[in-house]
Amino acid sequence: MKPASDGSQGCSEPEVTVRRSVPSDREAIRRAIVETDLFRQDEIDIALEVLDDALARGAEGHYQSYTAELRGQPVGWLCFGPTPCTVGTFDIYWIVVAPHIQARGTGKKLMRHAEGLIAQLGGRMIVVETSGGPAYHRTRQFYLKRDYREEARLIDFYAPGEDKVVYVKRPAAREKPS
Ligand SMILES: CC(C)(COP(=O)(O)OP(=O)(O)OC[C@H]1O[C@@H](n2cnc3c(N)ncnc32)[C@H](O)[C@@H]1OP(=O)(O)O)[C@@H](O)C(=O)NCCC(=O)NCCS
């Protein structure tokens, strides 16, 4: 099959791998966050605070940070951690894929990777929050396709007309007999 210009094979998913984030990923992750054109500056600042904490503290820290890499270049980022004051609940705090490679399976790989790690850590419930605004329509579709279910909605939380939508996945629940 003829390789596409980004090194992927034809229409198949590009050869993206997922690994723990390292400090040299920071600039590419920052750029990906900015280039999505979705986040305000205060949101970008918070994302970078989370990333910096994860990079400084590594596996011992609260935030567990993973980078999707294509041909040696960071193209996506996911950060998760155990939700404080819960037993076995985890939050996916951030996920972002660089716009030039979106809709080609990278986000799915990052989610699968995080879900596998959360399962190893005894996670029974995964929570992810996003906006109910029109700019996040695709993001909401992405979570729904990954079997996350809307379990709460806080009307006008982020701004008038921008709800907070809380999606939940309970991986073990699927294994219980009905
Ligand atoms: C949301 C995001 C992380 C998804 O990553 P991605 O690499 O683009 O997603 P994938 O290519 O893995 O897509 C996974 C699924 O979403 C679906 N999808 C992709 N593009 C879509 C679109 N335009 N509309 C609806 N569904 C879409 C795909 O069909 C795919 O499902 P399937 O392969 O199981 O059929 C990415 O688009 C992104 O960074 N968005 C901006 C930042 C953001 O919203 N982050 C979350 C903040 S809460």
The ligand as an ORCA input file, in Angstrom:
! r2SCAN-3c Opt
* xyz 0 1
  C     -11.819     14.864     20.701
  C     -10.479     14.422     20.113
  C      -9.489     14.201     21.237
  C     -10.694     13.118     19.354
  O      -9.466     12.683     18.830
  P      -9.388     12.186     17.302
  O      -8.043     11.633     17.075
  O      -9.833     13.306     16.437
  O     -10.504     11.045     17.315
  P     -10.460      9.642     16.563
  O      -9.947      9.818     15.183
  O      -9.790      8.659     17.432
  O     -11.988      9.354     16.454
  C     -12.568      8.426     17.233
  C     -14.017      8.321     16.869
  O     -14.656      9.575     16.739
  C     -15.355      9.603     15.489
  N     -15.229     10.858     14.833
  C     -14.120     11.366     14.307
  N     -14.405     12.512     13.704
  C     -15.717     12.737     13.884
  C     -16.606     13.752     13.497
  N     -16.190     14.804     12.769
  N     -17.916     13.660     13.875
  C     -18.347     12.604     14.595
  N     -17.542     11.598     14.954
  C     -16.244     11.675     14.621
  C     -14.724      8.591     14.597
  O     -15.724      8.032     13.789
  C     -14.154      7.605     15.559
  O     -15.039      6.576     15.821
  P     -14.800      5.093     15.268
  O     -13.434      5.024     14.673
  O     -14.970      4.232     16.472
  O     -15.862      4.935     14.243
  C      -9.903     15.467     19.114
  O     -10.792     15.635     18.070
  C      -9.560     16.797     19.734
  O      -8.419     17.026     20.155
  N     -10.537     17.722     19.799
  C     -10.275     19.036     20.320
  C      -9.950     19.020     21.789
  C     -11.066     18.496     22.626
  O     -12.240     18.680     22.362
  N     -10.658     17.813     23.713
  C     -11.567     17.344     24.703
  C     -11.803     18.447     25.666
  S     -13.009     17.993     26.857
*
